[in-house]
């Protein structure tokens, strides 16, 4: 398959192709493709992938869901904010 599953784009103050970088990030957002733009997040992500070993076609131990799906299953004790605060 030729689908893009993740975009990693780490712009720096030395980046020369600013418009290309912007278009890459904007396209990822427009098409709902996960986007990592921070080296610390990339490190955390790759550590998690390594730790949760890959099986062909799926990753063990990782269960992706949207933020709203998470909020639906989250108990009040697990929440970082109060029930009346904006999520």
C-alpha positions as a Python dict, from the first residue, in 0.01 Angstrom:
ca = {
    (1, 'X'): (0, 0, 0),
    (2, 'X'): (117, 356, -69),
    (3, 'X'): (-63, 515, 226),
    (4, 'X'): (124, 756, 450),
    (5, 'X'): (80, 650, 814),
    (6, 'X'): (292, 912, 991),
    (7, 'X'): (470, 1237, 907),
    (8, 'X'): (779, 1349, 1098),
    (9, 'X'): (884, 1705, 1018),
    (10, 'X'): (1124, 1878, 1256),
    (11, 'X'): (1167, 2240, 1145),
    (12, 'X'): (1458, 2435, 1293),
    (13, 'X'): (1574, 2795, 1279),
    (14, 'X'): (1821, 2678, 1012),
    (15, 'X'): (1554, 2524, 784),
    (16, 'X'): (1595, 2638, 425),
    (17, 'X'): (1277, 2497, 269),
    (18, 'X'): (1020, 2671, 488),
    (19, 'X'): (735, 2652, 236),
    (20, 'X'): (796, 2279, 172),
    (21, 'X'): (801, 2213, 546),
    (22, 'X'): (480, 2409, 593),
    (23, 'X'): (305, 2228, 307),
    (24, 'X'): (412, 1889, 443),
    (25, 'X'): (273, 1968, 788),
    (26, 'X'): (-44, 2129, 649),
    (27, 'X'): (-112, 1830, 423),
    (28, 'X'): (-69, 1589, 714),
    (29, 'X'): (-323, 1784, 918),
    (30, 'X'): (-566, 1819, 625),
    (31, 'X'): (-559, 1444, 558),
    (32, 'X'): (-572, 1339, 924),
    (33, 'X'): (-225, 1185, 920),
    (34, 'X'): (-42, 1177, 1255),
    (35, 'X'): (225, 1448, 1264),
    (36, 'X'): (530, 1474, 1490),
    (37, 'X'): (714, 1808, 1490),
    (38, 'X'): (918, 1778, 1808),
    (39, 'X'): (1229, 1564, 1850),
    (40, 'X'): (1134, 1471, 2208),
    (41, 'X'): (800, 1336, 2083),
    (42, 'X'): (975, 1141, 1807),
    (43, 'X'): (1202, 985, 2069),
    (44, 'X'): (906, 893, 2292),
    (45, 'X'): (720, 747, 1994),
    (46, 'X'): (1013, 537, 1874),
    (47, 'X'): (1082, 417, 2229),
    (48, 'X'): (715, 310, 2260),
    (49, 'X'): (725, 129, 1925),
    (50, 'X'): (1043, -53, 2025),
    (51, 'X'): (908, -139, 2368),
    (52, 'X'): (577, -269, 2230),
    (53, 'X'): (737, -482, 1954),
    (54, 'X'): (570, -489, 1617),
    (55, 'X'): (380, -780, 1470),
    (56, 'X'): (307, -780, 1095),
    (57, 'X'): (18, -540, 1042),
    (58, 'X'): (-27, -431, 1403),
    (59, 'X'): (151, -313, 1714),
    (60, 'X'): (119, -500, 2040),
    (61, 'X'): (16, -309, 2349),
    (62, 'X'): (-89, 8, 2166),
    (63, 'X'): (-456, 86, 2122),
    (64, 'X'): (-502, 410, 1928),
    (65, 'X'): (-809, 621, 1990),
    (66, 'X'): (-907, 982, 1944),
    (67, 'X'): (-894, 1225, 2235),
    (68, 'X'): (-1275, 1229, 2244),
    (69, 'X'): (-1287, 848, 2261),
    (70, 'X'): (-1044, 865, 2552),
    (71, 'X'): (-1262, 1119, 2734),
    (72, 'X'): (-1565, 890, 2695),
    (73, 'X'): (-1388, 606, 2878),
    (74, 'X'): (-1197, 820, 3131),
    (75, 'X'): (-1321, 818, 3491),
    (76, 'X'): (-1332, 1138, 3696),
    (77, 'X'): (-1042, 1005, 3907),
    (78, 'X'): (-821, 970, 3599),
    (79, 'X'): (-897, 1316, 3459),
    (80, 'X'): (-636, 1591, 3479),
    (81, 'X'): (-908, 1854, 3485),
    (82, 'X'): (-1233, 1895, 3672),
    (83, 'X'): (-1566, 1791, 3513),
    (84, 'X'): (-1665, 2157, 3456),
    (85, 'X'): (-1337, 2252, 3287),
    (86, 'X'): (-1300, 2261, 2909),
    (87, 'X'): (-1140, 1956, 2751),
}
